[in-house]
Amino acid sequence: MAKGRMKPETAAVKIKTGHGRVESGLHEAAGGDGSYACTGDMLLESLAACVGVTLEAVATAMGIAIRRGRITAEGDIDFRGTLGVDKTVPVGITDIRLHFDLDTDATTEKIDKLPYRCASAADIYRPSTLRIRSRAQSTSSWVITSGGANRMVFSWVSLHSSPSAMSRSQ
């Protein structure tokens, strides 16, 4: 589980992790000032770390010694989609590329048998459902479901009728 606290005055979110706090905000290309971690970069960093750790564990189990390795995760994003400027442009990262540079004595045949996978990568490419539930002071209620291999379900639930009720329930 991950929890964040929004900082609307700076368009940032403070995330408490098991290893400290991280404040994320807009990428400079989306209007940020560069002082916060970018969530798209954090996604790619997490993916590179997960693939690297999993690759090391599987290589060890397969008897493949890796002296050094470098993993690079790259992604393409057009911020017009994320910011809602152009409705025809997809939201978020559209293409992710992983590059591996391994220092090993293993044969190409053995290296090719390594499964370049991890839980984070599986979460990105397998069909999945994302459920978002929002609580706010509002009288509206809506649900949007998009189809396709990956399914996202958004629901806005009005749980509070007055500012005082909202502050009491937090």
Secondary structure per residue as TSV (DSSP state, phi and psi in degrees):
chain	resnum	aa	ss	phi	psi
A	1	M	-	360.0	142.9
A	2	A	-	-129.1	141.0
A	3	K	-	-128.9	143.3
A	4	G	E	-131.5	152.2
A	5	R	E	-116.6	120.2
A	6	M	E	-72.1	144.1
A	7	K	E	-122.9	78.7
A	8	P	T	-56.0	-30.2
A	9	E	T	-67.1	-20.2
A	10	T	T	-121.8	5.8
A	11	A	T	52.6	48.8
A	12	A	E	-134.0	163.4
A	13	V	E	-131.9	132.2
A	14	K	E	-96.6	121.7
A	15	I	E	-110.0	129.4
A	16	K	E	-95.5	117.7
A	17	T	E	-107.6	174.0
A	18	G	T	-69.0	-8.6
A	19	H	T	-125.9	28.1
A	20	G	E	118.8	-174.2
A	21	R	E	-101.2	145.3
A	22	V	E	-128.1	134.3
A	23	E	E	-108.7	122.6
A	24	S	E	-108.9	149.5
A	25	G	E	-154.6	-169.0
A	26	L	-	-67.9	139.8
A	27	H	-	-65.2	151.3
A	28	E	G	-56.9	-35.0
A	29	A	G	-69.0	-16.3
A	30	A	G	-104.6	9.2
A	31	G	T	107.5	-0.2
A	32	G	-	-75.6	166.6
A	33	D	-	-97.4	1.7
A	34	G	S	84.9	2.1
A	35	S	-	-87.4	-9.8
A	36	Y	S	-114.3	157.4
A	37	A	E	-67.8	139.7
A	38	C	E	-90.5	131.9
A	39	T	H	-65.4	-32.7
A	40	G	H	-64.3	-42.9
A	41	D	H	-63.8	-39.7
A	42	M	H	-63.0	-37.7
A	43	L	H	-62.8	-47.3
A	44	L	H	-65.8	-38.7
A	45	E	H	-63.2	-43.1
A	46	S	H	-63.2	-42.0
A	47	L	H	-62.9	-46.7
A	48	A	H	-60.9	-42.3
A	49	A	H	-65.1	-45.6
A	50	C	H	-64.4	-45.6
A	51	V	H	-63.0	-40.8
A	52	G	H	-64.2	-46.9
A	53	V	H	-63.6	-45.2
A	54	T	H	-64.5	-42.9
A	55	L	H	-60.3	-43.6
A	56	E	H	-61.3	-44.9
A	57	A	H	-64.3	-44.4
A	58	V	H	-69.0	-39.8
A	59	A	H	-60.4	-43.2
A	60	T	H	-61.3	-45.7
A	61	A	H	-62.9	-30.0
A	62	M	T	-89.7	0.3
A	63	G	T	76.9	23.5
A	64	I	-	-100.5	117.9
A	65	A	-	-87.8	125.6
A	66	I	E	-114.2	117.0
A	67	R	E	-74.9	-45.1
A	68	R	E	-148.6	156.3
A	69	G	E	-155.1	152.7
A	70	R	E	-133.0	130.5
A	71	I	E	-118.6	130.2
A	72	T	E	-120.5	128.0
A	73	A	E	-113.1	125.7
A	74	E	E	-124.5	149.9
A	75	G	E	-145.9	153.0
A	76	D	E	-104.4	136.3
A	77	I	E	-145.7	140.3
A	78	D	-	-115.5	108.0
A	79	F	H	-64.0	-14.7
A	80	R	H	-61.2	-34.7
A	81	G	H	-71.9	-46.4
A	82	T	H	-61.9	-39.9
A	83	L	T	-84.9	-2.6
A	84	G	T	75.3	18.0
A	85	V	S	-75.2	-36.0
A	86	D	-	-133.2	110.1
A	87	K	T	-68.0	-13.8
A	88	T	T	-86.8	-10.5
A	89	V	S	-93.1	129.9
A	90	P	-	-60.6	149.5
A	91	V	S	-84.7	134.2
A	92	G	S	84.9	-166.7
A	93	I	E	-75.3	128.2
A	94	T	E	-99.4	-33.1
A	95	D	E	-134.6	130.9
A	96	I	E	-120.1	132.8
A	97	R	E	-122.4	133.8
A	98	L	E	-112.9	130.4
A	99	H	E	-118.6	135.3
A	100	F	E	-120.5	133.3
A	101	D	E	-126.9	104.4
A	102	L	E	-111.6	135.0
A	103	D	E	-101.6	105.1
A	104	T	E	-154.0	158.2
A	105	D	-	-93.3	-1.7
A	106	A	-	-64.4	149.8
A	107	T	-	-71.5	159.7
A	108	T	H	-58.6	-37.6
A	109	E	H	-60.2	-43.9
A	110	K	H	-67.9	-42.8
A	111	I	H	-61.5	-39.7
A	112	D	H	-65.9	-20.2
A	113	K	H	-85.6	-11.0
A	114	L	S	-65.3	130.9
A	115	P	-	-81.4	112.6
A	116	Y	-	-85.0	80.2
A	117	R	-	-146.4	164.5
A	118	C	-	-165.0	170.4
A	119	A	H	-62.5	-39.7
A	120	S	H	-63.8	-41.1
A	121	A	H	-65.9	-41.7
A	122	A	H	-61.5	-37.7
A	123	D	H	-63.3	-28.0
A	124	I	H	-81.6	-44.0
A	125	Y	H	-98.2	-16.9
A	126	R	S	-85.9	155.2
A	127	P	-	-59.9	131.8
A	128	S	-	-148.6	168.6
A	129	T	E	-119.3	132.5
A	130	L	E	-112.3	119.9
A	131	R	E	-109.2	127.7
A	132	I	E	-119.7	124.1
A	133	R	E	-121.1	123.7
A	134	S	E	-114.6	141.7
A	135	R	E	-117.7	131.8
A	136	A	E	-158.4	165.1
A	137	Q	E	-78.9	104.3
A	138	S	-	-163.8	161.1
A	139	T	S	-108.5	-0.4
A	140	S	-	-90.9	157.3
A	141	S	-	-147.1	129.3
A	142	W	E	-149.6	155.2
A	143	V	E	-136.6	130.1
A	144	I	E	-122.2	129.0
A	145	T	E	-123.6	126.7
A	146	S	E	-104.1	143.9
A	147	G	-	-87.0	-162.3
A	148	G	S	98.6	-177.6
A	149	A	S	-62.6	-42.7
A	150	N	S	-98.4	130.3
A	151	R	E	-113.5	132.3
A	152	M	E	-120.5	131.3
A	153	V	E	-118.5	120.8
A	154	F	E	-111.3	133.0
A	155	S	E	-137.2	134.9
A	156	W	E	-109.7	118.3
A	157	V	E	-115.5	123.4
A	158	S	E	-86.3	111.2
A	159	L	E	-109.8	-11.8
A	160	H	E	-125.3	140.2
A	161	S	S	-108.5	-12.4
A	162	S	S	-148.6	155.2
A	163	P	H	-56.2	-35.5
A	164	S	H	-68.6	-36.8
A	165	A	H	-67.1	-36.9
A	166	M	H	-65.7	-45.4
A	167	S	H	-68.4	-32.4
A	168	R	H	-70.2	-31.6
A	169	S	H	-85.8	-10.1
A	170	Q	-	-81.2	360.0
